[in-house]
Structure formats: structure tokens, C-alpha cells
């Protein structure tokens, strides 16, 4: 019995020592792990150097096409239309006879009266048919001069200071997709529209072949300014609390740098201030960065 008790005590002591050793090993291992430096995160990025590009800012306005002039023709005598000598679309010269009127004053006999045009143009509308009674107050037809047409554009009042007399412009029409017509400013209204805050600007467009018709819808574009500026990819610019920033690669670190941006040109954006042009600006990966993050520059092929 005494030997059995001794054996049990011995086994208990051995187990206690073994457990103590294992616990101590775990404690030491945990301390060692805690003393190890944390793994440093390295963000893979692509970079590029700012490039210089010509920035062209433009002004756009919608417009309606109008005839250069419009004339209404009347008979100078009372009578009835005997014959219209022209039809809609006929080209007329000044002094050309356009209609014959039979005078019907009782007790008198007159030769048929020739109605002549006082202007050149194209007949846009015939208002009276043969047999219709006419007098000096009844319009017979209208003529429009469309050798040159006008585009009347409504320009935002904030942009009107950039519009000058004789300034060239480019006009496009829905009727002729892909074509651009040259125009020039001929008149600027002295008053603004109080409702939509626009100012009417008239432009003259040569139209010798009469392809452009009064009443067509048009878009007008002017060049506001041209300048050479630094640009970076749009993906380079990040915004924090309303301020725009880019990250510059500096000896393996990402340095945050405030910038002022301007016009967007395709997939690039103008940098007005904040860069000199010789920096390596982070493009791909900029949205994942914080200031002074470690970075690794990679070739674009490496991200595909």
C-alpha cells in the first residue's frame, strides 16, 4: 500500500511538471510572436508623369434657322387673280412678274395688271388661288431670301462676354448629321430674356445651295479659350472633404499632394496648380492609398 501511494504521488508530480513545461512554452511563443514586427502592407500601383495638352473650352447654344429676309407681296389694285405665274419654291428676281390681276371696277376697262416682286427670293407660300378677290390689303405670297440664312442662338448670360461681333462659329443641324457649317456672328441682342437668362445672338450662314431651311433646329459652338495645360488621368485624382488630391510616388512611399483641377478632356483632367510636371503621379491604385503608404510601382501588364 505504501509503495502504491508513492507511485501515485510520483506520477502526479511528473504530470504537473509536464503541464508546467507546456504552458511555459506557449507563453514564451506568444511573447515571441508579440515582439515580432507587424507585416508592412505594400500597395501595387501604376504611375505616370503629367503631360501637357492643349485645352479648348467651348460655348454651346441651341438655335433656330431663319431666312435672311422675308417679304410679302401685295396687289396694288383691286381685282381678281387671273393667274399665278410662280409656285412654291420658285426663285424670283426683283422686278419679275409673279401674278396677273384682272381689274373689275364697274364702268371701266383696264388691261390686266401685272403684279411684280420688289425683292429677290424663293416663294415660300402662295396665299391666293386664281379667281380670288384681292386688294392692296390682301397678301398674295411670301418670299424668303435663303442664299444666306440666320441662326438665332440663345446664349447663357454667363457666357455672353465671350461672344464678339464677326466671331466665327460652327453650326450643326439634326438634318445633316456629321456635317459642320461655318457661321459668323452678325448681331447680339441688347437685352436678355428675363425668364431663362439668355441673350439672342444672330449668326450668318452661307447657303448657296439652299440645303439649310428656315425653321430647322441647330446647335452652335464657339471657341471660348485655348491654352496649354498639364493633365493627368482622371483616375489619379481623389477627393477628400471637397479637396482634390493626387498621390506622388516618392522613394517607395505615396505622398498626398493637393491640386486644383480644371477642365475634363476625355479621360484626362486639367491640373491648374499643385504639380510641376516632373512628378510620378499614381494612376491605378490611387483610391486605395493613404499618405505615406508603402507602394510598389508595376507595369500596366502586371495588373492584367
SEVEXLUM-412776 format. One record per residue: residue number from 1; residue in one letter; x, y, z of N, C-alpha, C in turn. Coordinates in pm, whole numbers. Each point is the difference from the previous one (the first is absolute). Layout:
N
NUM|A|X|Y|Z|X|Y|Z|X|Y|Z
...
end
This chain:
304
1|X|83|-122|0|-83|122|0|85|125|0
2|X|105|-5|81|87|117|8|68|24|-131
3|X|41|-109|-68|70|15|-130|-98|57|-102
4|X|-126|-44|3|-101|50|-94|-23|149|15
5|X|-6|47|122|-20|144|22|118|81|-54
6|X|118|-55|26|121|70|-50|-5|10|-152
7|X|-44|-108|-66|-4|-2|-146|-101|102|-53
8|X|-114|11|67|-102|97|-43|51|143|13
9|X|67|28|113|55|135|22|103|31|-106
10|X|81|-100|-37|105|20|-100|-60|34|-135
11|X|-103|-78|-36|-66|24|-129|-63|141|-4
12|X|-60|38|113|-62|132|6|104|110|-18
13|X|117|-16|63|107|100|-11|48|9|-144
14|X|15|-117|-65|49|-1|-139|-99|72|-91
15|X|-130|-28|21|-102|67|-82|0|150|23
16|X|15|41|124|2|142|32|117|70|-67
17|X|116|-66|3|120|59|-63|-21|11|-151
18|X|-60|-104|-60|-22|-1|-146|-95|113|-41
19|X|-110|13|77|-97|106|-30|65|137|16
20|X|80|16|103|67|128|22|93|35|-113
21|X|73|-102|-50|92|25|-112|-78|45|-125
22|X|-113|-68|-29|-79|33|-118|-60|140|9
23|X|-49|35|118|-55|135|18|107|105|-19
24|X|118|-27|56|111|94|-13|40|18|-146
25|X|0|-109|-77|37|7|-141|-100|87|-78
26|X|-130|-16|32|-102|79|-68|14|149|33
27|X|31|28|130|18|140|41|118|62|-73
28|X|108|-73|-9|120|51|-66|-25|22|-149
29|X|-74|-93|-61|-30|13|-142|-87|123|-26
30|X|-97|25|89|-86|116|-17|77|130|15
31|X|93|3|98|82|120|19|87|25|-123
32|X|53|-108|-55|85|13|-117|-79|55|-119
33|X|-123|-49|-16|-85|46|-110|-35|148|17
34|X|-24|39|126|-37|140|25|116|93|-26
35|X|122|-51|21|119|84|-22|40|8|-147
36|X|-64|-84|-87|33|4|-141|-61|126|-62
37|X|70|74|-88|-58|117|-68|-114|-41|-92
38|X|-106|83|-4|-115|-29|-85|39|7|-147
39|X|-65|-84|-83|29|-1|-144|-44|134|-61
40|X|87|59|-80|-28|129|-62|-76|-22|-129
41|X|-116|70|-15|-81|-10|-121|64|83|-111
42|X|20|-62|-116|55|68|-116|-107|-4|-110
43|X|-41|119|-46|-107|11|-98|59|7|-141
44|X|-39|-90|-89|48|10|-139|-74|112|-74
45|X|74|86|-70|-60|114|-71|64|16|-137
46|X|-70|73|-84|57|46|-127|18|151|9
47|X|101|52|-65|26|144|4|19|54|-142
48|X|-12|129|-11|27|68|-126|45|142|30
49|X|68|61|-95|43|139|15|-104|90|-67
50|X|-36|111|63|-98|91|-63|47|40|-141
51|X|-95|12|-90|32|42|-136|-61|136|-28
52|X|51|67|-102|-53|131|-37|-90|-15|-122
53|X|-118|61|9|-100|-16|-106|-71|132|-24
54|X|-41|24|-124|-77|120|-30|-145|-19|47
55|X|-45|91|83|-137|-4|51|-83|100|-79
56|X|-106|-48|-62|-91|87|-75|-135|0|71
57|X|-37|115|53|-132|12|64|-97|64|-99
58|X|-122|-52|-4|-98|44|-98|-129|47|66
59|X|-77|77|-76|-132|46|41|-101|-65|-94
60|X|-106|-55|55|-103|-65|-81|-134|69|22
61|X|-78|8|-107|-134|58|10|-88|-62|-108
62|X|-129|-16|32|-95|-46|-100|-50|118|-81
63|X|-43|-27|-124|-39|110|-88|-109|-45|-96
64|X|-72|97|-55|-98|-23|-106|48|71|-125
65|X|-22|-65|-115|41|58|-127|-112|91|-51
66|X|39|119|-47|-95|94|-58|53|46|-135
67|X|-93|46|-87|41|59|-128|72|131|26
68|X|88|36|-92|71|127|14|-99|116|-9
69|X|-102|-16|-83|-106|100|-7|-128|-67|-51
70|X|-113|59|30|-130|-52|-44|-85|116|-47
71|X|-58|-15|-118|-80|107|-62|-137|-53|-36
72|X|-104|80|26|-136|-35|-41|-38|88|-118
73|X|-55|-61|-106|-37|73|-121|-152|23|-2
74|X|-38|123|-35|-141|38|-10|-29|53|-141
75|X|-127|-5|-37|-44|68|-122|-25|146|34
76|X|35|88|-91|-22|143|25|-138|46|-48
77|X|-75|-94|-63|-133|36|-50|-103|-103|47
78|X|-128|40|-6|-109|-92|28|-25|-88|-122
79|X|-44|-122|23|-31|-89|-111|-3|-144|44
80|X|14|-87|-102|2|-144|27|125|-61|-63
81|X|56|-99|69|119|-68|-52|-38|-73|-129
82|X|64|38|-107|-22|-70|-127|98|-117|-14
83|X|125|22|49|101|-106|-15|115|26|96
84|X|43|-107|66|126|5|75|110|-50|-93
85|X|103|78|-18|107|-36|-94|115|-74|70
86|X|-12|-19|131|104|-70|76|-66|-103|90
87|X|79|-87|56|-50|-99|96|95|-6|119
88|X|-42|-72|102|85|-12|118|135|-60|-38
89|X|108|66|42|134|-47|-33|62|70|-119
90|X|-81|80|-74|54|72|-115|97|109|46
91|X|112|12|-73|95|107|27|-40|123|-81
92|X|-4|113|65|-51|123|-61|105|109|11
93|X|10|81|-106|88|116|-1|-82|127|25
94|X|65|102|49|-68|127|22|-51|54|-133
95|X|-128|43|-1|-61|53|-122|-70|-105|-84
96|X|8|-127|36|-62|-107|-76|-151|0|23
97|X|-78|-25|-108|-145|-10|11|-36|-134|63
98|X|-80|2|107|-32|-122|73|-147|-38|-9
99|X|-87|96|-39|-143|-30|-9|-68|101|-92
100|X|-116|-41|-55|-83|88|-83|-133|21|71
101|X|-42|128|10|-126|35|65|-90|70|-101
102|X|-121|-51|-13|-101|67|-83|-74|101|86
103|X|7|126|-41|-69|105|74|-148|-4|-35
104|X|-88|17|99|-144|-18|-22|-81|122|43
105|X|56|119|-21|-74|121|37|-110|24|-104
106|X|-122|19|48|-117|18|-87|15|128|-82
107|X|-27|-11|-131|3|117|-88|136|28|-59
108|X|99|-78|37|133|23|-50|55|-130|-60
109|X|88|17|-97|66|-115|-59|150|20|12
110|X|65|-97|64|144|11|23|72|-121|-59
111|X|124|23|-32|86|-112|-37|27|-83|125
112|X|24|-129|-19|37|-81|117|121|62|71
113|X|-8|0|132|106|62|81|106|-104|35
114|X|125|38|-22|112|-89|30|54|30|140
115|X|-8|-98|85|56|14|136|147|-38|-7
116|X|85|92|41|145|-22|-7|60|-11|141
117|X|105|-76|10|70|-15|129|97|115|19
118|X|4|49|122|94|107|33|132|-53|53
119|X|11|-134|10|123|-57|57|27|-135|-65
120|X|121|-46|14|34|-134|-47|-17|-99|115
121|X|-24|-124|-35|-15|-102|103|-65|-125|-55
122|X|-45|-84|90|-67|-125|-35|-141|5|57
123|X|-98|-42|-79|-138|1|47|-16|-105|109
124|X|-36|46|118|-18|-93|111|-147|-35|22
125|X|-90|87|-52|-143|-27|20|-82|78|-101
126|X|-93|-67|-68|-101|66|-82|-128|8|81
127|X|-54|122|14|-115|20|87|-133|11|-75
128|X|6|27|-132|-124|19|-75|3|-86|-127
129|X|-116|-58|-32|-16|-78|-121|-67|84|-108
130|X|13|-40|-128|-71|72|-107|-149|10|29
131|X|-55|122|-24|-141|27|27|-22|69|132
132|X|99|1|86|-14|64|131|0|152|-15
133|X|-90|65|74|-5|146|0|114|55|85
134|X|68|101|-54|115|57|71|-11|151|-1
135|X|74|62|90|14|144|7|134|30|66
136|X|37|127|14|132|32|56|23|-48|144
137|X|-106|-51|66|17|-49|137|3|-152|9
138|X|-13|-66|-114|-5|-146|0|135|-55|-48
139|X|70|-76|83|130|-54|-43|-17|-109|-105
140|X|88|0|-101|-6|-99|-107|97|-116|26
141|X|118|31|45|104|-102|21|112|57|85
142|X|82|-89|52|118|42|76|125|-54|-68
143|X|105|80|5|131|-39|-52|99|-1|115
144|X|94|-93|-6|109|-2|98|133|0|-74
145|X|95|74|53|135|-1|-55|81|-97|84
146|X|38|-115|-59|73|-102|76|136|-31|-63
147|X|49|93|-87|138|-16|-48|95|5|121
148|X|-41|78|97|65|2|132|-111|-14|102
149|X|20|-84|101|-101|-16|105|58|45|134
150|X|-90|20|96|40|42|134|-27|-111|100
151|X|93|-20|89|-24|-85|116|-13|92|120
152|X|-114|-7|69|-22|83|117|19|-89|123
153|X|111|22|72|39|-86|111|-27|70|133
154|X|-46|-77|98|-23|52|135|121|-33|86
155|X|83|101|29|126|-19|71|-18|34|148
156|X|49|-87|86|-5|23|145|67|134|33
157|X|-65|77|86|54|132|33|139|-8|64
158|X|33|-113|63|132|-15|60|110|-12|-105
159|X|-40|-34|-123|99|-21|-107|1|111|-105
160|X|-93|94|10|-15|99|-106|124|89|-13
161|X|78|15|108|118|85|-8|106|-57|-94
162|X|-11|-127|-33|97|-61|-89|-41|8|-147
163|X|-122|51|-28|-51|8|-136|23|141|-55
164|X|63|7|-118|31|129|-63|-60|5|-140
165|X|-21|123|-49|-45|18|-138|104|-56|-97
166|X|-49|-65|-104|83|-62|-105|78|-122|48
167|X|-26|-44|122|68|-119|52|-46|-124|-76
168|X|93|-85|-45|-40|-122|-70|-62|-102|95
169|X|-82|-87|-54|-65|-104|78|-23|-121|-90
170|X|-32|-112|64|-28|-124|-73|-146|-39|28
171|X|-73|-32|-106|-142|-33|12|-22|-143|-49
172|X|-74|-76|78|-41|-134|-41|-152|-7|2
173|X|-54|-84|-90|-145|-13|-11|-38|-147|8
174|X|-113|-26|66|-49|-137|8|-30|-56|-138
175|X|-34|88|-95|-33|-46|-134|121|-55|-75
176|X|121|42|39|121|-43|-70|104|-47|102
177|X|-20|-119|58|92|-50|104|143|-9|-53
178|X|94|42|84|141|-10|-34|54|117|-80
179|X|-87|88|-51|47|115|-77|10|123|91
180|X|100|84|-30|19|123|75|-5|117|-98
181|X|-79|101|31|-16|117|-85|66|120|66
182|X|77|75|-79|68|118|52|-99|115|14
183|X|12|74|109|-88|113|26|80|114|62
184|X|-63|116|4|65|117|59|-105|85|70
185|X|36|56|117|-94|82|78|-26|132|-72
186|X|-129|31|-22|-37|124|-68|-79|96|89
187|X|-54|-52|111|-79|88|87|-10|-61|138
188|X|4|84|102|-15|-43|139|-109|86|63
189|X|-103|-64|54|-111|75|57|47|87|116
190|X|-54|121|11|39|88|111|-72|-32|131
191|X|-94|-96|-4|-75|-34|121|6|-151|24
192|X|-20|-39|125|-2|-141|39|-144|-45|22
193|X|-22|-129|-18|-129|-60|31|-9|-16|152
194|X|-93|68|62|-10|0|146|-46|-134|56
195|X|-59|-85|-85|-51|-129|47|111|-104|7
196|X|70|-19|-113|103|-105|-3|143|52|5
197|X|17|132|15|132|61|16|93|-31|-118
198|X|-56|15|-119|81|-17|-120|-7|126|-85
199|X|93|13|-93|7|115|-91|5|-53|-142
200|X|-85|54|-87|-4|-45|-138|122|51|-78
201|X|62|-92|-72|114|32|-85|-31|-50|-140
202|X|10|90|-99|-25|-38|-139|131|-32|-70
203|X|-4|-107|-79|118|-40|-78|-40|-16|-145
204|X|88|37|-90|-25|-11|-143|68|-126|-53
205|X|-76|-79|-81|53|-125|-56|-20|2|-152
206|X|107|-7|-79|-16|-10|-146|-82|-123|-36
207|X|-93|16|-97|-92|-109|-31|-33|1|-150
208|X|103|5|-84|-20|17|-144|-83|-112|-61
209|X|13|-122|54|-76|-112|-57|-136|-21|68
210|X|-34|88|91|-131|-2|67|-28|-130|76
211|X|104|-67|47|-20|-123|78|-54|30|139
212|X|39|114|55|-45|36|135|-132|74|-13
213|X|-103|-49|69|-134|55|-12|-39|77|126
214|X|-66|115|-19|-54|71|117|-91|-92|81
215|X|13|8|133|-79|-84|89|76|-120|52
216|X|116|-32|-61|79|-114|48|60|31|137
217|X|27|-108|75|65|11|132|151|-14|-19
218|X|77|80|73|146|-1|-14|67|9|137
219|X|125|-43|4|86|18|117|120|83|-44
220|X|34|100|82|111|91|-33|111|-18|102
221|X|123|1|-48|116|-14|88|101|108|-31
222|X|45|68|105|108|98|-9|120|-49|80
223|X|118|43|-40|120|-26|81|12|112|103
224|X|-4|-38|127|11|99|108|146|34|28
225|X|85|-104|12|141|24|30|83|-120|-41
226|X|128|25|-22|99|-105|-27|118|23|92
227|X|51|-106|59|117|13|86|70|-135|10
228|X|129|7|27|80|-121|20|10|-25|150
229|X|-42|-120|44|-4|-29|144|50|-140|28
230|X|38|-20|128|34|-134|46|-129|-80|19
231|X|5|-128|-39|-114|-88|23|50|-131|59
232|X|-86|-65|76|27|-134|54|-125|-84|-25
233|X|11|-133|6|-121|-83|-14|-101|30|110
234|X|-127|-11|-35|-106|23|98|15|-90|122
235|X|51|-121|-21|13|-95|111|105|43|101
236|X|81|99|-34|105|46|92|-55|89|111
237|X|-113|62|-26|-52|102|92|-100|-62|96
238|X|24|23|129|-93|-44|104|-50|123|74
239|X|-117|-12|63|-58|114|72|-22|-38|145
240|X|44|89|89|-19|-18|143|-54|131|57
241|X|-120|-5|53|-63|117|63|-2|120|-95
242|X|-29|-27|-126|-13|107|-97|130|47|-63
243|X|113|-50|47|131|38|-55|51|-110|-92
244|X|54|39|-114|55|-96|-96|148|-25|33
245|X|40|-130|-12|137|-40|27|49|-97|-106
246|X|133|-7|-14|63|-110|-73|107|-58|93
247|X|41|-125|-27|109|-61|75|123|-5|-90
248|X|112|44|56|127|1|-73|89|-111|54
249|X|56|-80|-91|92|-107|39|135|63|36
250|X|42|-21|125|123|63|50|81|-103|79
251|X|99|-62|-67|88|-97|66|-78|-110|72
252|X|-96|-58|-70|-74|-111|57|-115|39|89
253|X|-26|129|15|-111|47|83|-97|81|-85
254|X|-127|-1|41|-101|82|-66|-17|129|79
255|X|32|111|-63|-12|131|65|-125|70|-53
256|X|-91|34|91|-122|67|-43|30|145|-34
257|X|-63|50|-108|34|134|-50|-129|68|-48
258|X|-33|116|60|-121|73|-39|18|64|-137
259|X|-106|-4|-81|4|61|-133|-129|77|-25
260|X|8|92|-96|-119|69|-50|-23|-47|-142
261|X|-122|-46|-27|-29|-58|-131|-83|96|-84
262|X|3|-25|-133|-76|82|-92|-90|-85|-87
263|X|15|14|-132|-89|-66|-95|31|-149|-9
264|X|-105|-78|-27|15|-143|-28|7|-17|-151
265|X|104|-69|-45|21|-22|-144|8|-150|-23
266|X|-109|-60|-46|-2|-145|-20|18|-71|132
267|X|106|-84|10|28|-72|124|112|65|79
268|X|28|128|-30|101|77|73|-64|122|64
269|X|72|58|97|-50|120|67|113|102|12
270|X|-34|125|-20|98|109|4|42|29|144
271|X|130|22|19|54|40|131|40|146|-8
272|X|-71|85|73|27|144|-2|113|37|94
273|X|12|-71|112|108|27|95|23|-123|86
274|X|121|-9|57|33|-110|90|102|-97|-55
275|X|27|4|-131|100|-88|-62|92|82|-89
276|X|127|-43|-8|96|66|-87|9|-68|-136
277|X|-28|-129|-4|4|-72|-126|105|-108|-6
278|X|91|-4|98|106|-102|-2|-25|-110|103
279|X|-114|1|65|-31|-99|103|-48|-131|-64
280|X|8|-108|78|-62|-127|-37|-130|-11|79
281|X|-110|17|-69|-131|4|64|-64|-139|-6
282|X|-54|-43|113|-65|-131|6|-131|6|-79
283|X|-19|-99|-86|-125|-9|-78|-84|-115|55
284|X|28|-120|-44|-72|-116|51|41|-28|144
285|X|-98|-9|89|26|-28|141|-9|121|90
286|X|-19|119|-57|-1|122|81|-112|-1|103
287|X|-114|-59|-34|-114|1|92|22|-87|123
288|X|103|-87|-2|25|-89|114|105|56|96
289|X|56|115|-32|117|49|74|-35|97|111
290|X|91|3|99|5|105|100|138|64|-8
291|X|12|117|59|129|69|-3|109|-86|65
292|X|114|-10|-66|120|-71|45|-15|-153|-2
293|X|-102|-50|-68|-7|-144|-21|119|-46|-84
294|X|45|-123|29|105|-58|-83|-63|-49|-131
295|X|68|27|-109|-53|-39|-131|109|-70|-82
296|X|-48|-76|-97|90|-64|-94|-52|30|-140
297|X|84|67|-79|-41|36|-136|12|-122|-92
298|X|-107|-26|-71|-3|-113|-92|-35|47|-140
299|X|36|-80|-98|-37|30|-137|-146|-33|-21
300|X|-69|71|-92|-142|-28|-22|-28|-145|-31
301|X|93|-69|-70|-22|-140|-37|-13|-88|123
302|X|62|41|111|1|-84|119|-135|-8|68
303|X|-89|96|-32|-132|1|66|-103|-76|-81
304|X|37|-43|-120|-96|-69|-85|10|-151|19
end
